[in-house]
Each structure stands twice: as C-alpha cells, then as structure tokens.
Amino acid sequence: MGVLVPQSPSAAPFMPTALQKFAGTTLALCLSLPTLCGQQTWYVDPAGNDRNGGQSPQDAFQSVSFAIQSATAGDTIRLLPGTHAPFTLDRDGLVIEGFPIATVNAGNSPHAVHLDASQSHFSGASVLQYLNLESAGSGSVGIRISGNGKVSAYLQNLSLDGFAKGIEFSAVGASPPEDGLGGQLGGGSWGSGQGATFVGKSRLRILQCTFLGGDSGGQDLPTTAIELNTGRFRSFEGKIAGCWIEGYPLGIDVWGATTISPRMENNDILQVEMGLRLAVGKGRGGLGFDYLNGIQPVDRLRIHDNRIQFSGDGGGGELPSHAISLTSAGQHEVGGSIRDNDAFGFTKGIYFLGGDGGGLDLPAPMSTLIQNNVFHSGGGGGGDLPPESIGIHLEADDSMPLLGSVENNDVEAFEVGTWVRGAFSATFFTNGNFYTDVVIEEVLEDTTP
C-alpha cells in the first residue's frame, strides 16, 4: 500500500518508507485472511461493473457510490488504480482507501469527496486514506464536510492538488464571525442559517496530507488549504499533523466552535501570506491559525513544531503577514502552549488580540505559554526592517487578563522583539528570550486599573 509523505513537490510524488512496505505486507495478509480486516471488503475499478459482486479485484464494482450503498459499518472499500468519479460518503464506519493508491477527479462536481453528516454522526471509525484528489477547475473543493452531526473521522495519507479549498468543514446553520466593525468575514456557503442544534465533540484528524496550490491554468491562487467552521454549538478537538501545505494564500483557518482543544503539530506551511489563523469570540485578526470559540471555560491550544514560511518579502499581500494569529473576545480562558515553531518572512510571528469580554463580570484570561519559537522577519536589521514588525505581539483590553509567559524564544530582525500591552500586572512575564537585529527588544505596557 502506498503512503503519501509530506515533501517538496520537486521530490518524487511518493517516497517509499518502512511504513509503506509494512502496509503492502498488511494488504497481502488481508487479501488472504479477509475476516481479520473488517466485516467485508469491497473493490472498485473504473473498468468494473456495478452489476458485479464487488468482493474481489477481478469482480469489482465500477462506482464508489454504489460500493458505499452496498457496504455496512465496519466494511472497507478499496479503490483500484485509475481515475474514479467524485463521491459522497453519508454513513459512518467505512474505510475508503486506495489499493494501493487511486485518483479521484472532481470533474464537473464542486468537490471530489463529500462527507455528509446531515443524517448521522461520524463516530471516528470512518477513514479516507491513500487517495490522490485532483481538481478539474477553479472553485472546487477537495473534501467538503457538511451537516449538523458531529464529525470524527481520519483523513490521512491524501494528496490534494489545485483546489480552491483543500478541506472545507462548513456546519449547517453557522454564520461567519464578525470583523468587530459590524460586518462579517469570509464568504461562500455557511449553511441554512436556521439555527441547527449541534451536539457532541468533533474529533477530525487530518494526518500526513499534502496540499498543493499555485497557478492552475491561469486561475487565481486557491484560497485556503484547510478551513474548518465547526458551528457555534459544537466543540472541536481536532488534530492536524505531519501535513505539507504549499502555495495557498491562507494555510489553515479554523473557527466556529464552542470549545477548542486543537493540536497542530509538525506541519510544513510554505509560500503562504498567512500561515495559521485562530479566532476566539468576535473578530478574526492576523493570519496563521484562526479559531472562533464560544463561551466555555478553557481552550487548550497545542501549536508545536510547525515550519511556516511567507510567500514574499514580508508585506504587500491581501492578508496580514502573520505566522500565527489568535483573536479572542475574552469570553473564556485561552490556554495551552505555542512552542518550537519556526516562522520566516512575516511582519509578525505571533499576533494575539483579546478583549471585549462579552459582557461578562468575570472575563477569562489568556494564559498561553509561548516558548522556544524562532521568528525571523526576513529583514536584515537597521533601515530595511518591515514597518510595524513585531516578533511577538500580545494585546488585550482591561476585560481580558494576560497571565501567560514568553520564554526562551529566538526573535530576529524585527523593529520590536516582544510587545505586550494589557491587564497583566505582575502575573505576566518574559524570560530568557534572545533578540538579534531588533531595534527595541521588549515593550511591556501594564494597563491594569
């Protein structure tokens, strides 16, 4: 079984690994002992026939959609090499995989794969793996996830090439966040707007996937590699790890959940205007990870070991040039850690904007640990620094206490190394940071009443 490994596009499309060899051995074993590998295995071949039995490569179905309707929870659907038509997965508990690797072309469809949770939940047993997803034109989505059920699934070892959005999770009834000026951000379809009720936690895993944007037939650059809008009343505990993202204006954009406990680890996010954008409450500032959260006690961020690279010279794009950006309305604690990340070429390495408090008498603090990161603006120091460049920028009004810490970061070639402004008193501290070619190392403005 082939394994897609995040890598430079200049390298071979697929790199053989020990895991790849093990997977091939496992497939051979499953062919000989199918009862050990699930309830039933179905095969799909573009040259097959839906009148076949579908239970062997020689007797394969032709369409993935027909195989899905024939399968039950616990079954595996294997796509033989070739180009398959787009399909919708609307039932839980199925493994759909290339055998060893297959291609799904979006064709005239707005998406290559649609995970439809409008009628049921995805419990975490659903898997998509070992597939090449191809766009046939501008505006299409690689994997579209929609519906008012919780979505816990594994999307792993996938290659998505040329889509406007690689993966889009758009919850029914959700609205885009406000920009703080009475307007709404974002675009596209945000659902019916009828106030659907969301239940349960969504634990979406996006692992070892490759997202390639860029110039596709003279069309504009694709918009976003991964956009997750999980709805106002649904909590999200997802993971995005080991992915290669290149050539998109915005790498990862996640917002719309009541409670956020994401893990973003070991991703390469290259040639982007914005790396990771997170928004909490009203408004979405900056770039990078963007999460929008409702009123819950704690959000545990885990943003570790990511490599983020700007697409230009530190400015001039339509999006703010921030590597990691968080915005919070101060309605709940923003905890967790941001550490061991490496970002190059952005005007701001980390940008946090908090406040408003949501009218609460006891506003929650920002208590995130920012540790062992490397931020380089791309400037050479002196007079050629980007304007208003700040390595670590944390700002909140009096409604949101700052209780976190900035420790042992390497900040290079910014006008200001670390700037903290807000209600932190003696509870916020910086320690052991290393500044190179920085005009002003630290600015700490305590606005505690």
C-alpha positions as CSV (number, residue, x, y, z in Angstrom):
1,M,0.0,0.0,0.0
2,G,1.4,3.4,-0.9
3,V,1.9,6.1,1.6
4,L,2.0,9.8,0.7
5,V,4.7,11.5,2.6
6,P,4.7,15.4,3.0
7,Q,7.6,16.5,0.9
8,S,8.8,19.1,-1.5
9,P,6.9,18.9,-4.9
10,S,10.4,18.7,-6.5
11,A,10.9,15.3,-4.9
12,A,9.3,12.1,-6.2
13,P,5.5,12.1,-5.8
14,F,5.7,9.2,-3.4
15,M,8.6,8.2,-1.2
16,P,9.0,4.6,-0.2
17,T,9.2,4.1,3.5
18,A,9.3,1.3,6.1
19,L,5.6,2.1,6.7
20,Q,4.9,1.7,3.0
21,K,6.5,-1.7,2.9
22,F,4.6,-2.7,6.1
23,A,1.4,-1.5,4.6
24,G,1.9,-3.6,1.5
25,T,2.5,-6.7,3.6
26,T,-0.6,-5.9,5.6
27,L,-2.7,-5.7,2.4
28,A,-1.4,-9.0,1.2
29,L,-2.4,-10.6,4.5
30,C,-5.8,-9.0,4.4
31,L,-6.4,-10.5,0.9
32,S,-5.7,-14.0,2.2
33,L,-7.4,-13.5,5.6
34,P,-10.3,-11.0,5.0
35,T,-12.1,-11.9,8.2
36,L,-9.2,-10.3,10.2
37,C,-9.6,-7.0,8.5
38,G,-13.2,-6.0,8.9
39,Q,-16.6,-7.4,8.2
40,Q,-16.4,-7.2,4.4
41,T,-14.1,-5.8,1.7
42,W,-15.4,-4.3,-1.5
43,Y,-13.4,-3.4,-4.6
44,V,-14.0,-0.6,-7.1
45,D,-12.3,-0.4,-10.5
46,P,-13.0,2.3,-13.1
47,A,-13.2,-0.5,-15.6
48,G,-15.5,-2.6,-13.4
49,N,-19.3,-3.0,-13.4
50,D,-21.8,-2.2,-10.7
51,R,-23.6,-5.5,-11.7
52,N,-20.6,-7.4,-10.4
53,G,-20.3,-8.8,-6.9
54,G,-17.7,-6.3,-5.9
55,Q,-15.9,-8.7,-3.5
56,S,-12.6,-9.2,-5.4
57,P,-10.4,-7.1,-7.7
58,Q,-11.5,-9.3,-10.6
59,D,-15.2,-8.8,-9.8
60,A,-15.1,-5.1,-8.9
61,F,-17.8,-2.5,-8.9
62,Q,-17.4,0.5,-11.2
63,S,-18.5,3.3,-8.9
64,V,-17.5,4.2,-5.4
65,S,-21.1,5.5,-4.7
66,F,-22.5,2.0,-5.5
67,A,-20.0,0.4,-3.2
68,I,-20.9,2.8,-0.3
69,Q,-24.6,1.9,-0.7
70,S,-23.7,-1.8,-0.6
71,A,-21.4,-1.5,2.5
72,T,-22.3,-1.5,6.2
73,A,-20.4,-0.2,9.2
74,G,-17.0,-1.9,9.6
75,D,-16.6,-2.6,5.9
76,T,-13.6,-1.5,3.8
77,I,-13.9,-0.1,0.2
78,R,-10.7,-0.4,-1.9
79,L,-10.3,1.7,-4.9
80,L,-8.0,0.1,-7.5
81,P,-5.6,2.2,-9.5
82,G,-7.2,4.6,-12.1
83,T,-9.3,7.7,-12.1
84,H,-12.5,7.5,-10.1
85,A,-15.5,9.8,-10.2
86,P,-16.4,12.1,-7.2
87,F,-18.5,10.5,-4.5
88,T,-20.4,11.3,-1.3
89,L,-19.9,9.4,2.0
90,D,-23.1,9.6,4.1
91,R,-22.7,6.7,6.5
92,D,-20.4,6.0,9.4
93,G,-17.9,3.3,10.0
94,L,-16.4,2.8,6.5
95,V,-12.8,2.7,5.4
96,I,-12.3,4.0,1.9
97,E,-8.7,3.6,0.6
98,G,-6.6,3.5,-2.5
99,F,-5.4,0.0,-3.3
100,P,-2.5,0.8,-3.2
101,I,-3.1,4.4,-4.5
102,A,-6.1,5.7,-6.6
103,T,-7.1,9.0,-8.1
104,V,-10.4,10.8,-7.6
105,N,-11.0,13.6,-10.1
106,A,-13.6,16.3,-9.2
107,G,-14.7,16.7,-12.8
108,N,-17.7,18.9,-13.0
109,S,-18.6,18.4,-9.4
110,P,-17.9,21.2,-6.8
111,H,-15.9,18.6,-4.8
112,A,-14.0,15.4,-5.2
113,V,-15.3,13.9,-1.9
114,H,-18.3,14.9,0.2
115,L,-18.6,13.8,3.8
116,D,-22.3,14.4,4.5
117,A,-23.2,14.4,8.2
118,S,-26.7,15.8,7.7
119,Q,-28.4,12.5,8.6
120,S,-26.0,10.9,11.1
121,H,-22.8,11.4,13.0
122,F,-19.3,10.2,12.1
123,S,-18.1,8.5,15.2
124,G,-14.4,8.2,14.4
125,A,-14.4,4.9,12.7
126,S,-14.6,6.4,9.2
127,V,-11.3,6.7,7.3
128,L,-10.2,8.1,4.0
129,Q,-6.6,7.2,3.0
130,Y,-4.2,6.7,0.2
131,L,-6.0,8.8,-2.4
132,N,-4.9,11.4,-4.9
133,L,-7.6,14.1,-5.2
134,E,-7.5,16.2,-8.3
135,S,-9.3,19.5,-9.2
136,A,-10.7,19.8,-12.7
137,G,-11.1,23.6,-12.5
138,S,-11.3,26.7,-10.3
139,G,-13.6,27.0,-7.3
140,S,-13.8,23.3,-6.4
141,V,-13.1,21.7,-3.0
142,G,-11.1,18.6,-2.4
143,I,-13.1,17.3,0.6
144,R,-16.3,19.0,1.7
145,I,-17.7,18.2,5.1
146,S,-21.2,19.4,5.9
147,G,-24.2,18.7,8.2
148,N,-25.3,19.2,11.7
149,G,-23.9,15.9,13.2
150,K,-20.5,15.6,14.8
151,V,-17.7,14.6,12.5
152,S,-15.0,12.5,14.0
153,A,-13.0,10.8,11.1
154,Y,-9.5,10.2,9.9
155,L,-8.3,11.9,6.7
156,Q,-4.8,10.6,6.2
157,N,-2.2,10.0,3.6
158,L,-4.0,12.1,1.0
159,S,-2.8,14.3,-1.8
160,L,-4.9,17.3,-2.8
161,D,-3.8,19.3,-5.8
162,G,-5.1,22.6,-7.2
163,F,-8.3,23.0,-5.2
164,A,-9.7,26.4,-4.1
165,K,-10.0,24.8,-0.7
166,G,-8.3,21.5,0.1
167,I,-10.6,20.5,3.0
168,E,-13.7,22.6,4.0
169,F,-15.8,21.8,7.0
170,S,-18.9,24.0,6.9
171,A,-21.5,23.3,9.6
172,V,-25.2,23.8,8.8
173,G,-26.7,27.0,10.2
174,A,-23.3,28.5,11.1
175,S,-22.5,32.2,10.4
176,P,-19.1,33.7,9.7
177,P,-17.5,35.7,12.5
178,E,-17.8,39.4,12.8
179,D,-14.9,41.7,12.0
180,G,-15.5,44.0,15.0
181,L,-17.0,46.7,12.9
182,G,-20.4,45.3,12.4
183,G,-19.5,43.3,9.2
184,Q,-19.0,39.6,8.7
185,L,-15.8,38.0,7.4
186,G,-15.5,35.2,5.0
187,G,-17.7,34.1,2.1
188,G,-19.1,31.1,0.4
189,S,-21.9,28.9,1.8
190,W,-22.4,29.0,5.6
191,G,-25.4,26.7,5.7
192,S,-29.1,27.3,6.0
193,G,-29.0,29.8,8.8
194,Q,-31.9,28.1,10.6
195,G,-30.2,27.7,13.9
196,A,-29.5,23.9,13.7
197,T,-28.5,22.3,17.0
198,F,-25.1,20.7,17.1
199,V,-24.2,18.0,19.6
200,G,-21.1,16.2,20.6
201,K,-17.4,16.8,20.0
202,S,-15.9,16.7,16.6
203,R,-12.5,15.0,16.6
204,L,-11.4,15.4,13.0
205,R,-7.9,14.0,12.3
206,I,-6.0,15.3,9.2
207,L,-2.7,13.5,9.1
208,Q,0.2,13.2,6.6
209,C,-1.7,15.0,3.8
210,T,-0.2,17.1,1.0
211,F,-1.9,20.3,-0.2
212,L,-0.5,22.0,-3.3
213,G,-1.9,25.3,-4.6
214,G,-0.4,27.7,-7.1
215,D,-1.1,28.8,-10.6
216,S,-3.7,26.4,-12.1
217,G,-4.4,27.1,-15.7
218,G,-4.3,30.8,-15.3
219,Q,-6.8,30.9,-12.5
220,D,-6.3,32.8,-9.2
221,L,-4.5,31.2,-6.4
222,P,-6.5,28.7,-4.3
223,T,-7.9,30.3,-1.2
224,T,-7.3,28.0,1.8
225,A,-5.7,24.6,2.3
226,I,-7.8,23.7,5.3
227,E,-10.9,25.6,6.5
228,L,-12.8,24.3,9.5
229,N,-16.0,26.0,10.5
230,T,-17.5,23.7,13.1
231,G,-20.6,25.6,14.2
232,R,-21.5,27.7,17.2
233,F,-22.7,24.9,19.4
234,R,-20.2,22.1,18.7
235,S,-16.9,21.6,20.5
236,F,-13.8,20.7,18.5
237,E,-10.9,18.5,19.5
238,G,-9.1,18.0,16.2
239,K,-5.6,17.3,15.1
240,I,-3.7,18.5,12.0
241,A,-0.2,16.9,11.9
242,G,2.5,16.0,9.5
243,C,1.0,17.9,6.6
244,W,2.7,19.7,3.7
245,I,0.9,22.9,2.6
246,E,2.3,25.0,-0.2
247,G,1.2,27.8,-2.4
248,Y,-2.0,28.9,-0.7
249,P,-2.6,32.5,0.5
250,L,-4.0,31.0,3.8
251,G,-2.7,27.8,5.2
252,I,-5.1,26.8,8.0
253,D,-8.3,28.6,9.1
254,V,-10.3,27.1,11.9
255,W,-13.2,28.8,13.7
256,G,-16.8,28.5,14.8
257,A,-16.7,26.0,17.8
258,T,-17.8,26.4,21.4
259,T,-14.7,24.8,22.8
260,I,-11.4,24.4,21.0
261,S,-8.7,22.0,22.0
262,P,-6.7,21.6,18.8
263,R,-3.4,20.0,18.1
264,M,-1.3,21.5,15.3
265,E,2.0,19.7,15.1
266,N,4.9,19.1,12.7
267,N,3.3,20.8,9.7
268,D,5.2,22.5,6.9
269,I,3.3,25.5,5.7
270,L,5.2,27.2,2.9
271,Q,4.8,30.0,0.4
272,V,1.8,31.5,2.1
273,E,0.6,35.0,3.0
274,M,-0.9,33.7,6.2
275,G,0.1,30.5,8.0
276,L,-2.3,29.6,10.8
277,R,-5.3,31.7,11.9
278,L,-7.3,31.3,15.1
279,A,-10.2,33.5,16.2
280,V,-11.9,33.3,19.6
281,G,-15.2,35.1,20.0
282,K,-15.8,38.2,17.8
283,G,-13.4,39.1,15.0
284,R,-10.5,37.4,13.3
285,G,-7.3,39.3,13.2
286,G,-4.0,38.4,11.6
287,L,-3.0,35.2,10.0
288,G,-1.9,31.7,10.7
289,F,-4.4,29.6,12.7
290,D,-7.8,31.2,13.2
291,Y,-10.2,29.8,15.8
292,L,-13.6,31.2,16.8
293,N,-14.8,30.0,20.2
294,G,-18.0,30.5,22.2
295,I,-18.4,30.8,25.9
296,Q,-16.6,27.9,27.6
297,P,-14.0,27.8,30.4
298,V,-10.8,26.7,28.7
299,D,-9.4,26.3,25.2
300,R,-6.2,24.2,25.2
301,L,-4.2,25.2,22.2
302,R,-1.3,22.9,21.2
303,I,0.7,24.5,18.3
304,H,4.0,22.8,18.2
305,D,6.9,22.1,15.8
306,N,5.4,23.8,12.7
307,R,7.5,25.4,10.0
308,I,5.9,28.4,8.4
309,Q,7.3,30.4,5.5
310,F,6.0,33.6,3.9
311,S,5.5,33.7,0.2
312,G,7.0,37.1,-0.4
313,D,9.1,39.8,1.2
314,G,7.1,40.5,4.4
315,G,4.3,42.5,3.1
316,G,2.1,43.5,0.1
317,G,-0.4,40.7,0.1
318,E,-4.1,40.9,0.7
319,L,-3.8,39.1,4.0
320,P,-2.0,40.4,7.1
321,S,1.5,39.0,7.2
322,H,1.3,37.0,10.4
323,A,2.6,33.5,11.0
324,I,0.3,32.5,14.0
325,S,-2.6,34.7,14.8
326,L,-5.3,34.5,17.6
327,T,-8.2,36.7,18.3
328,S,-10.3,36.4,21.4
329,A,-13.4,38.2,22.8
330,G,-12.3,37.3,26.3
331,Q,-15.2,35.0,27.0
332,H,-13.1,32.1,28.3
333,E,-9.6,31.2,29.1
334,V,-7.2,30.7,26.1
335,G,-4.7,28.2,27.5
336,G,-2.2,25.6,26.2
337,S,1.1,26.2,24.5
338,I,2.7,27.6,21.3
339,R,6.2,26.3,21.2
340,D,9.1,25.0,19.0
341,N,7.7,26.7,15.8
342,D,9.9,28.2,13.1
343,A,8.5,31.1,11.1
344,F,10.3,33.2,8.5
345,G,9.4,36.3,6.5
346,F,6.3,37.5,8.3
347,T,5.9,41.0,9.8
348,K,4.6,39.4,13.0
349,G,5.5,35.9,14.3
350,I,2.7,35.7,16.8
351,Y,-0.2,38.1,17.0
352,F,-2.8,37.9,19.8
353,L,-5.7,40.4,20.1
354,G,-8.1,40.0,23.0
355,G,-10.8,41.9,24.7
356,D,-14.4,43.0,24.8
357,G,-15.2,40.4,27.5
358,G,-18.6,39.6,26.0
359,G,-20.3,41.5,28.8
360,L,-19.1,39.0,31.4
361,D,-18.4,40.1,35.0
362,L,-15.5,37.6,35.3
363,P,-13.6,37.7,32.0
364,A,-11.3,34.7,31.3
365,P,-7.6,35.2,30.8
366,M,-5.1,34.4,28.1
367,S,-2.7,32.0,29.8
368,T,-0.8,30.5,26.9
369,L,2.8,29.5,27.2
370,I,4.9,30.8,24.3
371,Q,8.2,29.0,24.4
372,N,11.2,28.0,22.3
373,N,10.0,29.5,19.0
374,V,12.2,31.0,16.2
375,F,10.7,34.1,14.4
376,H,12.7,35.9,11.7
377,S,11.1,38.8,9.8
378,G,13.2,38.4,6.7
379,G,14.7,41.8,7.1
380,G,18.4,42.4,7.6
381,G,18.2,44.8,10.5
382,G,18.7,48.5,10.6
383,G,16.9,50.5,8.0
384,D,15.3,47.7,5.9
385,L,13.1,46.2,8.5
386,P,9.4,45.9,7.5
387,P,7.3,48.7,9.1
388,E,5.5,47.8,12.4
389,S,7.2,44.5,12.5
390,I,6.9,42.8,15.9
391,G,8.2,39.3,16.7
392,I,5.6,38.5,19.4
393,H,2.7,40.9,19.8
394,L,0.2,40.3,22.6
395,E,-2.5,42.9,23.2
396,A,-5.7,42.9,25.3
397,D,-8.0,45.4,26.9
398,D,-8.9,45.5,30.6
399,S,-11.6,42.9,30.2
400,M,-9.1,40.1,29.4
401,P,-6.2,39.5,31.8
402,L,-2.9,38.3,30.4
403,L,-1.5,35.6,32.6
404,G,0.8,33.7,30.2
405,S,4.6,33.9,29.6
406,V,7.1,34.3,26.8
407,E,10.2,32.2,27.4
408,N,13.3,31.3,25.5
409,N,12.3,32.5,22.1
410,D,14.7,33.5,19.3
411,V,13.5,36.7,17.7
412,E,15.4,38.1,14.8
413,A,15.2,41.3,12.6
414,F,12.1,43.0,13.9
415,E,11.5,46.6,14.9
416,V,10.2,45.3,18.3
417,G,11.1,41.9,19.6
418,T,8.2,41.4,22.2
419,W,5.4,43.8,22.7
420,V,2.8,43.1,25.5
421,R,0.0,45.5,26.2
422,G,-2.8,44.7,28.6
423,A,-4.1,43.9,32.1
424,F,-1.3,41.7,33.3
425,S,0.2,43.4,36.3
426,A,2.8,41.0,37.9
427,T,1.2,37.9,36.5
428,F,2.7,38.0,33.0
429,F,6.4,37.7,32.5
430,T,9.1,37.3,29.8
431,N,12.3,35.3,30.4
432,G,15.3,34.2,28.6
433,N,14.4,35.5,25.1
434,F,17.2,36.1,22.6
435,Y,17.0,39.1,20.3
436,T,19.1,39.7,17.1
437,D,18.9,42.8,14.9
438,V,16.0,44.1,16.9
439,V,15.6,47.8,17.4
440,I,13.6,47.6,20.6
441,E,13.8,44.3,22.5
442,E,10.8,44.5,24.8
443,V,7.8,46.8,25.4
444,L,5.6,45.9,28.3
445,E,2.6,48.1,29.0
446,D,0.6,47.2,32.0
447,T,-2.9,48.6,31.7
448,T,-4.3,47.0,34.9
449,P,-6.7,49.5,36.5
